[in-house]
Amino acid sequence: MKRVVLFFLVSMLSIAVFTSCKRSGCTYKDAINYDSKAEVDDGSCIFPEPDDEPEPEADVRDLLTGQYTCIDSAYRAGYEPYWEILGPYTVNITKGNTIKDTLYINGFASFTENRMIILSDKLFNVPNVENTNIFSGNGSFEGNNIEYKLRVNQGMPSGGSYNLYGRGTKN
């Protein structure tokens, strides 16, 4: 009888121990050693090292830089009207070491100066430079194409400025 009672107690104790124990292990899914069968976290999780350097943000200007072959029409109204087709000529667009809304453009209508242009998405503005023979205006990029409308100040007493309307394709 003692054996039966002892057997009964051991059986009950075994059932209680095995059914009440939950499997322990790493319960965090982001851990390297995640255990999907574990119900209780035992503090053994190993996590990957954090990425100290975030991925660099893409610079949209990279798609716009390069050489473009352009043709434009020059027009001047007034006392001495003028109209002429200019080009083809090469315009070089670079970004230099500038902020992300700025590009440099060189070679419009054979001007040799680098001019800064300010980007807003695919549109750009060429800021005015007072008392110079350099152009100002605006334009846009679309795919591999550029279109622009520029005003060139000739610096003449008669106000002999003219307009350039043009377009180009990236080489």
N, CA, C and O of each residue as an XYZ file, in Angstrom:
684
protein
N       0.818     -1.179      0.000
C       0.000      0.000      0.000
C       0.868      1.251      0.000
O       0.542      2.254     -0.634
N       1.988      1.169      0.730
C       2.897      2.309      0.740
C       3.405      2.598     -0.664
O       3.580      3.746     -1.071
N       3.633      1.516     -1.379
C       4.133      1.699     -2.746
C       3.091      2.378     -3.635
O       3.435      3.230     -4.454
N       1.881      2.023     -3.484
C       0.816      2.613     -4.291
C       0.681      4.088     -3.961
O       0.541      4.916     -4.861
N       0.721      4.424     -2.689
C       0.612      5.822     -2.275
C       1.828      6.598     -2.770
O       1.705      7.708     -3.286
N       3.008      5.993     -2.602
C       4.235      6.646     -3.063
C       4.197      6.846     -4.586
O       4.542      7.914     -5.094
N       3.773      5.804     -5.296
C       3.659      5.906     -6.751
C       2.667      6.996     -7.138
O       2.917      7.773     -8.059
N       1.560      7.048     -6.442
C       0.539      8.052     -6.711
C       1.078      9.463     -6.455
O       0.838     10.355     -7.269
N       1.787      9.691     -5.369
C       2.355     11.006     -5.050
C       3.412     11.428     -6.063
O       3.435     12.576     -6.508
N       4.281     10.497     -6.422
C       5.322     10.799     -7.420
C       4.676     11.121     -8.762
O       5.109     12.047     -9.447
N       3.664     10.383     -9.141
C       2.973     10.638    -10.412
C       2.318     12.013    -10.411
O       2.416     12.744    -11.396
N       1.665     12.366     -9.340
C       0.998     13.668     -9.251
C       2.016     14.803     -9.276
O       1.822     15.823     -9.937
N       3.099     14.602     -8.544
C       4.156     15.612     -8.509
C       4.792     15.772     -9.888
O       5.074     16.894    -10.310
N       5.018     14.682    -10.584
C       5.607     14.725    -11.926
C       4.683     15.445    -12.900
O       5.130     16.270    -13.697
N       3.412     15.135    -12.830
C       2.446     15.785    -13.723
C       2.399     17.277    -13.436
O       2.365     18.089    -14.361
N       2.397     17.639    -12.163
C       2.351     19.056    -11.784
C       3.597     19.785    -12.261
O       3.504     20.909    -12.755
N       4.748     19.170    -12.122
C       6.009     19.811    -12.521
C       6.080     19.961    -14.031
O       6.411     21.035    -14.531
N       5.773     18.895    -14.762
C       5.930     18.940    -16.216
C       4.847     19.756    -16.911
O       5.112     20.336    -17.964
N       3.676     19.820    -16.378
C       2.625     20.593    -17.020
C       2.664     22.052    -16.625
O       2.172     22.896    -17.374
N       3.226     22.379    -15.484
C       3.263     23.769    -15.063
C       4.527     24.477    -15.530
O       4.586     25.704    -15.454
N       5.531     23.767    -16.007
C       6.773     24.397    -16.480
C       6.586     24.882    -17.904
O       6.139     24.143    -18.781
N       6.931     26.113    -18.108
C       6.892     26.676    -19.453
C       8.309     26.705    -19.980
O       9.261     26.896    -19.224
N       8.444     26.514    -21.278
C       9.770     26.493    -21.888
C      10.345     27.895    -21.855
O       9.686     28.859    -22.243
N      11.574     27.999    -21.391
C      12.219     29.313    -21.340
C      13.230     29.423    -22.473
O      13.763     28.423    -22.954
N      13.477     30.647    -22.882
C      14.408     30.941    -23.973
C      14.231     32.384    -24.388
O      13.650     33.181    -23.651
N      14.722     32.720    -25.547
C      14.616     34.091    -26.063
C      13.282     34.250    -26.775
O      12.981     33.511    -27.712
N      12.482     35.216    -26.331
C      11.140     35.405    -26.899
C      11.026     36.645    -27.793
O       9.927     36.966    -28.247
N      12.137     37.350    -28.057
C      12.109     38.554    -28.894
C      12.397     38.186    -30.348
O      13.459     37.651    -30.665
N      11.446     38.478    -31.219
C      11.570     38.077    -32.625
C      12.735     38.744    -33.349
O      13.231     38.197    -34.334
N      13.179     39.899    -32.892
C      14.286     40.597    -33.542
C      15.650     40.057    -33.123
O      16.672     40.453    -33.684
N      15.675     39.158    -32.144
C      16.948     38.628    -31.644
C      17.513     37.587    -32.603
O      16.777     36.931    -33.340
N      18.823     37.454    -32.576
C      19.499     36.473    -33.426
C      19.130     35.055    -32.994
O      18.972     34.172    -33.838
N      18.992     34.831    -31.690
C      18.717     33.491    -31.156
C      17.259     33.331    -30.702
O      16.993     32.690    -29.686
N      16.331     33.905    -31.443
C      14.902     33.814    -31.120
C      14.455     32.349    -31.098
O      14.798     31.578    -31.994
N      13.690     31.972    -30.075
C      13.152     30.617    -29.938
C      11.630     30.712    -30.012
O      10.990     31.187    -29.074
N      11.055     30.265    -31.112
C       9.605     30.387    -31.307
C       8.813     29.508    -30.341
O       7.622     29.741    -30.137
N       9.451     28.504    -29.745
C       8.753     27.617    -28.807
C       8.832     28.110    -27.368
O       8.116     27.609    -26.501
N       9.687     29.079    -27.111
C       9.846     29.584    -25.744
C       8.639     30.419    -25.353
O       8.118     31.202    -26.147
N       8.205     30.235    -24.105
C       7.077     30.993    -23.575
C       7.511     31.999    -22.521
O       6.814     32.980    -22.265
N       8.662     31.752    -21.915
C       9.182     32.624    -20.869
C      10.564     33.096    -21.299
O      11.430     32.291    -21.641
N      10.760     34.418    -21.278
C      12.073     34.948    -21.651
C      13.056     34.717    -20.504
O      12.783     35.055    -19.352
N      14.195     34.139    -20.846
C      15.193     33.847    -19.821
C      16.371     34.820    -19.846
O      17.368     34.603    -19.157
N      16.264     35.887    -20.635
C      17.328     36.893    -20.681
C      18.511     36.501    -21.535
O      19.562     37.136    -21.451
N      18.376     35.484    -22.347
C      19.502     35.010    -23.150
C      19.532     35.592    -24.562
O      20.363     35.180    -25.371
N      18.654     36.531    -24.873
C      18.561     37.068    -26.238
C      19.848     37.773    -26.648
O      20.472     38.482    -25.860
N      20.221     37.557    -27.894
C      21.382     38.226    -28.487
C      20.852     39.034    -29.669
O      20.238     38.489    -30.586
N      21.098     40.334    -29.630
C      20.593     41.222    -30.675
C      21.723     41.624    -31.613
O      22.876     41.720    -31.191
N      21.399     41.862    -32.893
C      22.442     42.315    -33.821
C      22.939     43.698    -33.419
O      22.217     44.477    -32.797
N      24.180     43.988    -33.784
C      24.752     45.302    -33.493
C      23.963     46.363    -34.252
O      23.611     46.154    -35.413
N      23.679     47.497    -33.615
C      22.949     48.557    -34.331
C      23.816     49.133    -35.441
O      25.041     49.200    -35.334
N      23.146     49.543    -36.503
C      23.839     50.162    -37.630
C      24.158     51.594    -37.246
O      23.268     52.441    -37.165
N      25.440     51.857    -37.009
C      25.841     53.182    -36.548
C      25.661     54.257    -37.611
O      25.355     55.406    -37.290
N      25.848     53.889    -38.868
C      25.749     54.881    -39.935
C      24.500     54.613    -40.760
O      24.373     53.552    -41.372
N      23.579     55.570    -40.780
C      22.374     55.385    -41.598
C      22.740     55.405    -43.082
O      23.772     55.945    -43.480
N      21.884     54.813    -43.872
C      22.086     54.820    -45.321
C      22.097     56.255    -45.820
O      21.244     57.049    -45.423
N      23.046     56.605    -46.683
C      23.049     57.978    -47.191
C      21.810     58.237    -48.046
O      21.357     57.374    -48.798
N      21.282     59.434    -47.909
C      20.101     59.826    -48.669
C      20.511     60.078    -50.119
O      21.535     60.709    -50.383
N      19.713     59.588    -51.042
C      20.023     59.771    -52.459
C      19.968     61.256    -52.812
O      19.108     61.991    -52.327
N      20.880     61.675    -53.644
C      20.937     63.062    -54.089
C      20.294     63.140    -55.471
O      20.857     62.649    -56.450
N      19.114     63.757    -55.551
C      18.380     63.825    -56.819
C      19.157     64.582    -57.884
O      18.903     64.418    -59.078
N      20.099     65.408    -57.456
C      20.881     66.174    -58.426
C      21.754     65.276    -59.292
O      22.120     65.656    -60.404
N      22.093     64.080    -58.793
C      22.932     63.173    -59.576
C      22.288     62.829    -60.911
O      22.989     62.616    -61.900
N      20.965     62.773    -60.948
C      20.260     62.474    -62.195
C      20.296     63.641    -63.175
O      20.103     63.449    -64.375
N      20.541     64.849    -62.671
C      20.465     66.046    -63.510
C      21.825     66.512    -64.011
O      21.898     67.221    -65.015
N      22.895     66.129    -63.339
C      24.218     66.616    -63.729
C      24.688     65.930    -65.005
O      24.272     64.816    -65.324
N      25.559     66.619    -65.722
C      26.118     66.079    -66.956
C      26.127     67.124    -68.051
O      25.895     68.307    -67.803
N      26.398     66.673    -69.266
C      26.439     67.572    -70.417
C      25.152     67.445    -71.218
O      24.636     66.349    -71.439
N      24.651     68.594    -71.645
C      23.438     68.674    -72.454
C      23.780     69.387    -73.759
O      24.505     70.382    -73.754
N      23.265     68.887    -74.860
C      23.386     69.583    -76.138
C      22.132     70.428    -76.303
O      21.015     69.912    -76.309
N      22.337     71.752    -76.440
C      21.208     72.686    -76.443
C      21.148     73.505    -77.723
O      22.162     73.762    -78.372
N      19.945     73.900    -78.060
C      19.670     74.861    -79.131
C      18.662     75.841    -78.561
O      17.722     75.438    -77.876
N      18.851     77.133    -78.839
C      17.854     78.092    -78.394
C      17.700     79.221    -79.400
O      18.504     79.381    -80.318
N      16.658     79.985    -79.202
C      16.432     81.154    -80.041
C      16.643     82.390    -79.184
O      16.187     82.465    -78.043
N      17.340     83.349    -79.758
C      17.587     84.618    -79.075
C      16.701     85.668    -79.729
O      16.624     85.756    -80.954
N      16.026     86.471    -78.889
C      15.117     87.486    -79.413
C      15.284     88.770    -78.619
O      15.330     88.764    -77.389
N      15.374     89.874    -79.358
C      15.421     91.189    -78.723
C      14.462     92.097    -79.478
O      14.556     92.227    -80.699
N      13.548     92.719    -78.762
C      12.613     93.671    -79.359
C      13.158     95.077    -79.160
O      14.173     95.267    -78.491
N      12.496     96.042    -79.731
C      12.861     97.430    -79.488
C      13.468     98.103    -80.701
O      13.177     97.745    -81.842
N      14.324     99.093    -80.433
C      14.900     99.944    -81.468
C      15.681     99.129    -82.503
O      15.566     99.381    -83.703
N      16.458     98.172    -82.055
C      17.212     97.307    -82.967
C      16.779     95.859    -82.748
O      17.457     95.118    -82.036
N      15.651     95.439    -83.352
C      15.173     94.077    -83.116
C      16.186     93.033    -83.603
O      16.966     93.265    -84.527
N      16.136     91.902    -82.952
C      17.124     90.873    -83.242
C      16.488     89.515    -82.977
O      15.775     89.333    -81.990
N      16.755     88.562    -83.870
C      16.313     87.191    -83.661
C      17.313     86.261    -84.318
O      17.733     86.490    -85.452
N      17.694     85.212    -83.606
C      18.686     84.292    -84.147
C      18.555     82.943    -83.442
O      18.214     82.867    -82.262
N      18.834     81.885    -84.198
C      18.923     80.544    -83.609
C      20.369     80.340    -83.182
O      21.294     80.546    -83.968
N      20.554     79.936    -81.937
C      21.891     79.696    -81.399
C      22.069     78.207    -81.128
O      21.160     77.533    -80.644
N      23.242     77.718    -81.445
C      23.547     76.328    -81.135
C      23.684     75.504    -82.387
O      23.606     76.043    -83.491
N      23.881     74.250    -82.249
C      23.922     73.551    -80.974
C      25.220     73.849    -80.207
O      26.273     74.083    -80.800
N      25.111     73.832    -78.900
C      26.269     74.020    -78.038
C      26.095     73.140    -76.804
O      25.003     72.641    -76.531
N      27.171     72.961    -76.075
C      27.146     72.074    -74.908
C      27.046     72.877    -73.626
O      27.791     73.832    -73.409
N      26.124     72.476    -72.791
C      25.950     73.045    -71.457
C      26.377     71.969    -70.464
O      25.966     70.814    -70.572
N      27.196     72.353    -69.506
C      27.655     71.418    -68.488
C      27.003     71.774    -67.153
O      27.102     72.912    -66.695
N      26.341     70.808    -66.535
C      25.673     71.027    -65.249
C      26.380     70.186    -64.192
O      26.524     68.972    -64.331
N      26.818     70.866    -63.128
C      27.524     70.195    -62.031
C      26.867     70.572    -60.713
O      26.061     71.500    -60.648
N      27.223     69.838    -59.664
C      26.681     70.181    -58.353
C      27.723     70.774    -57.428
O      27.363     71.331    -56.391
N      28.985     70.678    -57.756
C      30.013     71.242    -56.889
C      29.856     70.734    -55.467
O      29.341     69.636    -55.253
N      30.286     71.506    -54.512
C      30.119     71.156    -53.096
C      29.033     72.032    -52.501
O      29.271     72.779    -51.552
N      27.850     71.935    -53.062
C      26.766     72.831    -52.676
C      25.688     72.076    -51.926
O      25.725     70.851    -51.811
N      24.722     72.835    -51.416
C      23.590     72.216    -50.739
C      22.670     71.571    -51.770
O      22.806     71.810    -52.970
N      21.746     70.763    -51.302
C      20.981     69.897    -52.193
C      19.963     70.587    -53.085
O      19.317     69.916    -53.889
N      19.795     71.890    -52.977
C      18.870     72.554    -53.899
C      19.624     73.400    -54.915
O      19.018     74.233    -55.590
N      20.934     73.203    -55.037
C      21.748     74.071    -55.879
C      22.551     73.261    -56.892
O      23.125     72.222    -56.566
N      22.576     73.756    -58.118
C      23.431     73.218    -59.180
C      24.194     74.377    -59.797
O      23.854     75.540    -59.578
N      25.226     74.059    -60.568
C      25.932     75.064    -61.362
C      25.768     74.709    -62.825
O      25.804     73.542    -63.216
N      25.585     75.750    -63.621
C      25.381     75.562    -65.046
C      26.416     76.399    -65.786
O      26.643     77.559    -65.443
N      27.030     75.825    -66.779
C      28.096     76.494    -67.510
C      27.898     76.265    -69.004
O      27.737     75.130    -69.451
N      27.912     77.341    -69.764
C      27.894     77.218    -71.212
C      26.629     77.642    -71.914
O      26.530     77.442    -73.125
N      25.645     78.220    -71.225
C      24.455     78.680    -71.936
C      24.853     79.734    -72.954
O      25.487     80.732    -72.610
N      24.484     79.512    -74.192
C      24.691     80.474    -75.281
C      26.121     81.006    -75.298
O      26.352     82.193    -75.528
N      27.061     80.124    -75.055
C      28.504     80.408    -75.071
C      28.976     81.288    -73.921
O      30.106     81.775    -73.958
N      28.144     81.511    -72.892
C      28.636     82.175    -71.688
C      29.583     81.206    -70.991
O      29.289     80.015    -70.891
N      30.690     81.697    -70.520
C      31.668     80.814    -69.884
C      31.561     80.812    -68.367
O      32.212     80.002    -67.707
N      30.762     81.694    -67.807
C      30.630     81.759    -66.358
C      29.815     80.577    -65.833
O      28.849     80.144    -66.460
N      30.222     80.069    -64.678
C      29.370     79.122    -63.958
C      28.284     79.928    -63.281
O      28.570     80.879    -62.554
N      27.054     79.557    -63.516
C      25.937     80.233    -62.862
C      25.236     79.256    -61.948
O      25.018     78.097    -62.298
N      24.889     79.737    -60.780
C      24.165     78.926    -59.821
C      22.692     78.883    -60.221
O      22.111     79.900    -60.602
N      22.099     77.698    -60.128
C      20.656     77.571    -60.308
C      20.092     76.916    -59.045
O      20.722     76.051    -58.437
N      18.900     77.351    -58.675
C      18.237     76.857    -57.473
C      17.122     75.906    -57.898
O      16.245     76.276    -58.679
N      17.160     74.682    -57.380
C      16.175     73.658    -57.732
C      14.978     73.679    -56.797
O      15.098     73.957    -55.604
N      13.834     73.381    -57.364
C      12.630     73.085    -56.605
C      11.976     71.928    -57.341
O      11.256     72.130    -58.319
N      12.229     70.720    -56.870
C      11.829     69.496    -57.545
C      12.524     69.452    -58.903
O      13.752     69.390    -58.945
N      11.796     69.481    -60.001
C      12.419     69.445    -61.332
C      12.451     70.825    -61.990
O      12.868     70.954    -63.141
N      12.015     71.850    -61.267
C      12.048     73.221    -61.774
C      13.293     73.911    -61.250
O      13.822     73.534    -60.204
N      13.765     74.920    -61.971
C      14.905     75.676    -61.462
C      14.751     77.157    -61.744
O      14.033     77.569    -62.655
N      15.442     77.943    -60.940
C      15.473     79.391    -61.068
C      16.931     79.813    -61.185
O      17.788     79.323    -60.450
N      17.205     80.718    -62.105
C      18.541     81.289    -62.248
C      18.467     82.687    -61.648
O      17.883     83.586    -62.253
N      19.056     82.886    -60.456
C      18.960     84.195    -59.802
C      19.617     85.295    -60.629
O      20.580     85.059    -61.357
N      19.077     86.490    -60.499
C      19.598     87.657    -61.202
C      20.903     88.120    -60.558
O      21.031     88.130    -59.333
N      21.859     88.498    -61.383
C      23.105     89.095    -60.905
C      23.121     90.528    -61.434
O      23.275     90.753    -62.634
N      22.962     91.487    -60.532
C      22.850     92.894    -60.931
C      24.119     93.396    -61.623
O      25.229     92.968    -61.308
N      23.925     94.316    -62.572
C      25.009     95.010    -63.273
C      25.994     94.066    -63.946
O      27.201     94.305    -63.932
N      25.485     93.011    -64.525
C      26.353     92.096    -65.270
C      25.724     91.816    -66.622
O      24.571     92.169    -66.870
N      26.479     91.191    -67.474
C      25.963     90.764    -68.775
C      25.466     89.327    -68.705
O      25.293     88.668    -69.730
N      25.245     88.865    -67.525
C      24.887     87.466    -67.336
C      23.376     87.331    -67.246
O      22.662     88.281    -66.927
N      22.919     86.139    -67.533
C      21.493     85.854    -67.627
C      20.843     85.551    -66.284
O      21.510     85.245    -65.295
N      19.522     85.649    -66.284
C      18.680     85.177    -65.187
C      17.448     84.565    -65.832
O      17.189     84.800    -67.013
N      16.692     83.791    -65.085
C      15.496     83.181    -65.657
C      15.089     81.932    -64.927
O      15.344     81.776    -63.733
N      14.437     81.023    -65.673
C      13.959     79.788    -65.062
C      13.873     78.690    -66.102
O      14.049     78.926    -67.297
N      13.602     77.491    -65.628
C      13.497     76.355    -66.532
C      13.071     75.107    -65.798
O      12.656     75.151    -64.640
N      13.183     73.985    -66.500
C      12.771     72.715    -65.900
C      13.566     71.564    -66.500
O      14.092     71.645    -67.610
N      13.632     70.497    -65.726
C      14.200     69.236    -66.181
C      13.060     68.244    -66.313
O      12.170     68.199    -65.463
N      13.082     67.455    -67.364
C      12.097     66.395    -67.545
C      12.815     65.212    -68.186
O      13.161     65.248    -69.367
N      13.034     64.168    -67.398
C      13.801     63.030    -67.907
C      15.212     63.482    -68.242
O      15.907     64.032    -67.388
N      15.637     63.255    -69.471
C      16.968     63.678    -69.931
C      16.931     65.011    -70.665
O      17.869     65.334    -71.393
N      15.880     65.782    -70.490
C      15.722     67.040    -71.216
C      15.718     68.231    -70.272
O      15.334     68.131    -69.107
N      16.155     69.353    -70.812
C      16.126     70.618    -70.091
C      15.432     71.638    -70.989
O      15.662     71.660    -72.198
N      14.587     72.481    -70.404
C      13.965     73.606    -71.108
C      14.167     74.840    -70.260
O      14.179     74.757    -69.032
N      14.328     75.991    -70.903
C      14.622     77.205    -70.145
C      14.170     78.452    -70.894
O      14.009     78.463    -72.115
N      13.975     79.493    -70.105
C      13.697     80.833    -70.615
C      14.607     81.752    -69.805
O      14.474     81.859    -68.586
N      15.521     82.405    -70.490
C      16.508     83.248    -69.823
C      16.445     84.663    -70.366
O      16.134     84.878    -71.537
N      16.739     85.607    -69.520
C      16.848     87.008    -69.929
C      18.303     87.394    -69.767
O      18.880     87.248    -68.689
N      18.896     87.891    -70.849
C      20.308     88.270    -70.842
C      20.400     89.784    -70.842
O      19.844     90.448    -71.716
N      21.096     90.322    -69.869
C      21.300     91.762    -69.768
C      22.599     92.108    -70.479
O      23.683     91.755    -70.015
N      22.489     92.791    -71.592
C      23.673     93.164    -72.372
C      24.423     94.315    -71.738
O      25.583     94.558    -72.071
N      23.775     95.028    -70.828
C      24.432     96.171    -70.212
C      24.479     97.396    -71.110
O      25.295     98.289    -70.884
N      23.619     97.459    -72.128
C      23.610     98.592    -73.053
C      22.776     99.731    -72.479
O      21.801     99.483    -71.771
N      23.145    100.979    -72.773
C      22.353    102.117    -72.307
C      20.918    102.075    -72.820
O      20.002    102.547    -72.147
N      20.721    101.513    -74.004
C      19.374    101.460    -74.577
C      18.539    100.332    -73.987
O      17.405    100.110    -74.409
N      19.099     99.619    -73.010
C      18.346     98.504    -72.421
C      18.311     97.316    -73.337
O      17.314     96.595    -73.379
N      19.367     97.096    -74.067
C      19.426     96.040    -75.073
C      19.541     94.647    -74.505
O      20.497     93.932    -74.803
N      18.605     94.259    -73.711
C      18.615     92.884    -73.232
C      17.854     92.018    -74.227
O      17.082     92.526    -75.039
N      18.074     90.720    -74.160
C      17.335     89.822    -75.034
C      16.966     88.557    -74.280
O      17.498     88.266    -73.209
N      16.037     87.813    -74.870
C      15.531     86.587    -74.263
C      16.066     85.377    -75.009
O      16.188     85.389    -76.234
N      16.382     84.336    -74.257
C      16.758     83.044    -74.826
C      15.681     82.036    -74.449
O      15.357     81.874    -73.273
N      15.136     81.368    -75.437
C      14.184     80.286    -75.213
C      14.838     79.033    -75.772
O      15.140     78.970    -76.964
N      15.056     78.047    -74.934
C      15.778     76.899    -75.452
C      15.453     75.591    -74.787
O      14.697     75.507    -73.819
N      16.061     74.577    -75.355
C      15.923     73.225    -74.831
C      17.149     72.423    -75.194
O      17.887     72.754    -76.122
N      17.346     71.360    -74.439
C      18.489     70.503    -74.698
C      18.233     69.085    -74.228
O      17.283     68.811    -73.495
N      19.101     68.193    -74.666
C      19.024     66.783    -74.303
C      20.352     66.353    -73.709
O      21.417     66.718    -74.207
N      20.278     65.579    -72.646
C      21.484     65.104    -71.973
C      22.244     64.159    -72.897
O      21.660     63.275    -73.524
N      23.549     64.362    -72.967
C      24.394     63.516    -73.830
C      24.603     62.152    -73.209
O      25.286     61.308    -73.789
